């Protein structure tokens, strides 16, 4: 499969992102290597479903853009599963609804699948700060807080444990082997900013297919909007705590060994180096150095607190998530 057909799935949930959604779709339609189709999966929002159906009426007729209703429970995981089931491509790529892809995004994804063992290829996600620049206190090591590639990931094209869901692609056979995204992990609209559904899926995939290779290619670039509220420490604290809760669910699903394998390297190598750089910048009177060092420490402690709380809850409760199979068919089309 040296030149696979690629379907692109964009999950949407609010009309507040209308212009962002249109920009995301436009960026897919402008790719140097065309997508087979773009699927917009609307998460239980009838007015948005009707509006998008009207917006892309002509594109629906030629099959280039299809608008679907999430056929599962509310949330990002079920929306992605709906898109997978309805898609026709040999590879399914995922793009966030508030991001735009560079022109060669799909071209670089496709190149990764020349090796038949490659089951997933992710890319590099760059932040677009609402204020026009990175807050001086915000450490690059924590760019995952705003859904972007963070300092500490390997450069170039490299093997990884998991790809990041807002800029990722999977071979269709990966879902045949491992099932879909687990519901009960990850985001549900504007509720607490949970995550890690792609981490849990990737670990299940490599267990089901021990020969599987998962890659990131930093040439496959998207640009992701960071709204003004997410530039503040209050969101940073909320998101890192939620990440700890999510990691506890992942560890419960796949075991703490695999579930925290990358995180151990990150917290013992990448983050101490970041604290050191921040303190050095503070001593040299460079802006934000002390703030970045403090934010790294606070982020680690808050995530650890979320993990502990999540672990206790997981032990006390029954199963809170389910792994979906991906059926054949067109899904629920509007």
C-alpha positions in Angstrom: 0.0 0.0 0.0 2.5 2.6 -1.2 -0.1 5.1 -2.1 -3.2 4.5 0.1 -6.5 6.2 -0.2 -6.9 8.4 2.9 -10.2 9.4 4.5 -10.0 12.4 6.9 -12.3 12.5 9.9 -13.0 15.8 11.7 -15.1 15.6 14.8 -17.1 18.8 15.7 -19.5 19.7 18.5 -20.2 23.4 18.7 -21.2 26.3 16.4 -18.8 28.5 18.3 -16.0 27.0 16.1 -17.9 27.6 12.8 -15.1 29.5 11.1 -12.5 27.1 12.5 -14.4 24.1 11.1 -14.6 25.7 7.6 -10.9 26.5 7.7 -10.1 22.9 8.8 -12.1 21.4 5.9 -10.6 23.9 3.4 -7.1 22.9 4.4 -7.9 19.2 3.7 -9.4 20.1 0.3 -6.2 22.0 -0.6 -3.9 19.1 0.1 -1.1 18.4 -2.5 -2.0 14.8 -2.1 -5.9 14.7 -2.2 -7.9 12.9 0.4 -10.5 10.4 -0.8 -13.1 12.1 1.4 -13.6 14.4 4.4 -16.1 13.3 7.0 -17.5 15.8 9.5 -18.9 14.0 12.5 -21.2 16.1 14.6 -21.5 15.3 18.3 -25.2 15.4 19.2 -25.8 19.0 18.0 -28.8 19.1 15.6 -28.5 22.8 14.7 -24.8 22.3 13.8 -25.6 19.1 11.9 -28.2 20.9 9.8 -26.0 24.0 9.2 -23.1 21.9 8.0 -25.3 19.7 5.8 -26.4 22.8 4.1 -22.9 24.3 3.9 -21.5 21.2 2.2 -24.5 20.2 0.1 -22.6 20.3 -3.2 -19.5 18.6 -1.8 -21.7 15.9 -0.5 -23.1 15.2 -3.9 -19.6 14.5 -5.3 -18.6 12.6 -2.2 -15.7 14.9 -1.2 -17.3 16.0 2.1 -19.9 14.1 4.1 -21.6 15.3 7.2 -22.5 12.6 9.8 -24.2 12.4 13.1 -22.3 10.7 15.9 -23.9 7.3 16.1 -22.6 6.6 19.6 -22.7 8.2 23.0 -21.6 11.8 23.3 -17.9 12.4 23.2 -14.8 12.4 21.0 -14.1 8.7 21.0 -17.6 7.7 19.8 -17.4 10.5 17.2 -14.2 9.1 15.8 -15.6 5.6 15.8 -18.5 6.8 13.8 -16.1 8.4 11.2 -14.1 5.2 11.0 -17.2 3.1 10.4 -18.4 5.4 7.6 -15.1 6.0 5.9 -13.9 4.3 2.7 -10.2 4.9 2.8 -7.5 2.4 3.4 -6.0 4.9 5.9 -8.1 7.1 8.3 -6.6 10.4 9.3 -7.9 12.6 12.2 -7.7 16.4 12.3 -8.9 18.7 15.1 -11.8 21.0 14.3 -9.8 24.0 15.4 -6.7 23.2 13.3 -5.5 23.7 9.8 -3.2 21.3 7.9 -0.2 22.3 5.9 -0.4 21.5 2.2 1.8 18.3 2.3 0.2 16.9 5.5 -1.4 13.9 3.8 1.6 13.4 1.5 3.9 12.8 4.5 1.3 10.5 6.1 1.1 8.4 3.0 4.8 8.0 2.7 4.9 6.4 6.2 2.8 3.5 5.0 5.3 2.3 2.5 6.4 -0.2 5.2 3.5 -2.7 5.6 4.3 -3.0 9.3 3.4 0.6 10.0 0.0 0.8 11.6 -0.1 4.5 12.5 1.6 7.8 11.6 1.2 11.0 13.5 2.5 14.5 12.8 3.7 17.8 14.4 1.1 20.2 15.9 2.1 23.8 16.3 0.2 26.2 18.5 -1.4 29.4 17.3 -1.7 31.5 20.4 -4.7 33.8 20.6 -2.5 36.6 22.0 -0.1 36.2 19.2 2.8 34.8 21.2 3.5 32.1 23.7 3.0 33.2 27.3 6.4 33.8 28.9 5.6 31.3 31.7 4.3 28.5 29.5 6.9 25.7 29.2 7.3 24.0 25.8 7.5 20.7 27.7 3.8 21.1 28.5 2.5 22.0 25.0 0.4 18.8 25.2 -1.8 20.8 27.6 -3.0 22.8 24.6 -3.1 19.8 22.2 0.3 20.5 20.6 3.6 18.7 20.1 5.7 19.1 23.2 9.4 19.4 23.8 10.8 16.0 24.5 9.4 14.1 21.5 11.9 12.8 19.0 12.6 14.9 15.9 12.2 13.7 12.3 10.5 10.4 11.6 10.7 8.2 14.7 9.0 5.3 16.4 6.7 6.1 19.3 4.5 4.3 21.8 1.5 6.4 20.7 0.5 9.1 18.3 -1.4 12.3 19.3 -5.1 12.1 18.3 -5.6 15.5 16.8 -3.0 15.0 14.2 -2.8 11.3 13.4 -3.6 8.5 11.0 -4.2 4.8 11.2 -4.3 1.9 8.8 -7.8 0.5 8.6 -6.5 -2.9 9.6 -5.4 -1.3 12.9 -9.0 -1.0 14.0 -9.8 -4.5 12.7 -7.0 -5.8 15.1 -7.6 -3.6 18.2 -11.2 -2.3 17.9 -12.0 1.4 18.1 -11.4 4.2 20.5 -12.6 3.5 24.1 -15.6 5.5 25.2 -15.3 6.8 28.8 -11.8 8.0 28.1 -11.3 11.4 26.5 -13.3 14.5 25.9 -17.0 15.0 26.0 -17.7 18.5 24.6 -16.9 21.3 27.1 -16.7 19.1 30.2 -13.5 18.4 32.1 -10.6 18.3 29.5 -9.8 14.6 29.7 -7.6 12.9 27.1 -5.4 9.8 26.4 -7.9 7.9 24.3 -5.4 7.6 21.5 -2.7 6.4 24.0 -5.0 3.6 25.2 -5.8 2.6 21.6 -2.2 2.5 20.5 -1.2 0.3 23.4 -4.0 -2.1 22.6 -2.9 -2.1 19.0 0.7 -3.0 19.7 -0.5 -5.8 22.0 -2.8 -7.2 19.3 -0.1 -6.7 16.7 3.3 -7.0 18.3 5.0 -6.4 14.9 3.2 -3.1 14.5 5.2 0.1 14.0 3.8 3.5 15.1 5.6 6.6 13.8 5.6 10.4 14.1 6.8 12.4 11.2 7.4 16.1 12.1 7.0 17.1 8.4 3.2 16.3 8.7 2.3 19.7 10.2 -0.9 21.2 11.4 -1.5 24.5 13.2 -3.8 24.4 16.2 -5.7 27.4 17.7 -5.1 28.0 21.4 -8.0 30.2 22.6 -7.3 33.0 25.1 -8.7 31.1 28.2 -6.2 28.3 27.6 -3.3 30.7 27.9 -3.9 31.1 31.6 -2.5 29.1 34.5 -6.1 28.1 35.7 -6.6 26.1 32.5 -3.0 24.7 32.7 -3.8 23.4 36.2 -7.2 22.0 35.2 -5.8 20.2 32.2 -2.8 18.7 34.0 -5.1 17.4 36.7 -7.4 15.9 34.1 -4.4 14.3 32.4 -3.7 12.5 35.6 -7.3 11.2 35.8 -7.0 10.0 32.2 -3.7 8.3 32.8 -5.3 6.4 35.7 -8.0 5.1 33.3 -5.4 4.1 30.7 -3.3 2.3 33.4 -6.5 0.4 34.5 -7.2 -0.6 30.9 -3.7 -1.7 29.7 -1.7 -1.9 32.9 0.6 0.7 34.5 3.7 -0.8 32.9 2.8 0.2 29.3 0.3 2.9 30.4 3.1 5.0 32.1 6.2 3.8 30.1 6.7 7.0 28.2 5.6 9.2 31.1 8.4 7.8 33.3 11.1 8.9 30.8 9.4 12.2 30.3 9.2 13.0 34.1 12.8 11.7 34.9 14.6 13.2 31.9 12.7 15.9 29.9 11.1 17.8 32.8 14.2 18.1 35.1 16.1 19.5 32.1 13.2 22.0 31.5 13.3 23.1 35.2 17.1 23.6 34.9 16.7 25.8 31.8 14.0 27.8 33.5 16.2 28.4 36.5 19.2 29.3 34.4 17.1 31.8 32.4 15.9 33.3 35.7 19.5 33.7 36.9 20.3 35.5 33.6 17.2 37.7 34.1 15.5 36.3 31.0 11.7 36.8 30.9 9.6 33.9 32.2 12.4 31.6 33.4 11.2 31.3 37.0 7.6 31.0 35.8 8.4 28.1 33.4 10.4 26.2 36.1 7.5 26.7 38.5 4.9 25.7 36.0 6.7 22.4 35.3 6.9 21.6 39.0 3.2 22.5 39.4 2.2 20.5 36.4 3.9 17.4 37.6 2.4 17.7 41.1 -1.1 18.4 39.7 -1.0 15.5 37.2 0.3 13.2 40.0 -2.6 14.3 42.2 -5.1 13.6 39.4 -3.5 10.2 38.8 -3.9 9.2 42.5 -7.5 10.4 42.7 -8.3 8.6 39.4 -6.6 5.4 40.6 -8.7 5.3 43.8 -11.9 6.0 41.9 -11.0 3.2 39.4 -10.5 0.7 42.2 -13.9 1.6 43.8 -16.0 1.7 40.6 -17.1 -0.7 38.0 -15.8 -0.4 34.4 -16.2 3.2 33.2 -15.3 2.7 29.5 -15.9 0.3 26.7 -13.9 -0.6 23.6 -15.9 -0.3 20.4 -15.7 -2.6 17.5 -15.8 -0.8 14.1 -18.7 -2.2 12.0 -18.9 -2.0 8.2 -21.3 0.5 6.7 -21.8 4.1 6.0 -22.7 5.3 9.5 -25.4 7.9 10.2 -25.4 10.4 7.4 -27.3 13.7 7.4 
